[in-house]
Amino acid sequence: MTIETKYNIGDEVWVRVQGKATKFKVVGFYKPFKEILCLIENDDTHIALEDKYLFPTKEELLKSL
C-alpha cells in the first residue's frame, strides 16, 4: 500500500495546539480508516492528525486562522 501525503518523515511542521502555534516533526504515518494520519511529535507531545491541519511554516499556519 502506498501512502501519499504533503509531508515526509523528518519534515518540520506547524500545528495549532491549545490556541498556540507549535512546531513538530513528522515521525510516521497511520491509516486507521479512510484518511491518513501524520504522526507528529516534539519534546513532550505526540499527536496524530490529518495533513490538512499541518502547515510547513508558522506564517502559513497564522494565515489560515
N, C-alpha and C positions, 0 to 999 in steps of 0.2 A: 504494500500500500504506500502510495506517495502522499506526503503531507505538504501542502503549499500554503505558506503564509507570507506576509510582507517582511518578516524578520527571520533571522538565522540565530542559531545558538551562539552566544557570546555577544550579540548586539546589546547596546545600552539603549534603554527606552525610558520614557517618562510617563507616569501614571498619576492620576488624581487619587490620593488616599486621604480620607477624612478631611477633604477640602484643601489639601496641601499638595503641590507638585512634588513628586518624589521620583528619584532615579532608581531604576532596577536593571538587572542583567537577565537576558533570556537564557534559561538553562535547559529547556526541553519543551516538548510538545505532548499533548494528550488529546485523544479523540474519544470522549465518552459516549457521544451520541452523534448528531449530525454536524455540529460545529467543532472546530478545532480550537483547543485552548492552548495558550502560550504559558508555560511555567516560568515565572519570573521570581527573582529573589534579590534582596540586598542584605546587609549585615544582620538584620533582625526580623525580616518579614519574608514569607513565601506565599505567593498568590498564583492562581490560575485564572487567566482572563482571555477573552476573545481578542484578536489583534486589533479590532476596531476601537478598543479602549486604550491602546498603546500609541505613543507618539515618539517620533525619532528625536525631537528636540523639545526643550522646555517651552520655547516660544510657540511652537505648533500646538502644544497642549493648552497653553493660555489662550491662544486664538480660538480654540474650539469651545471655550466656555461661554 
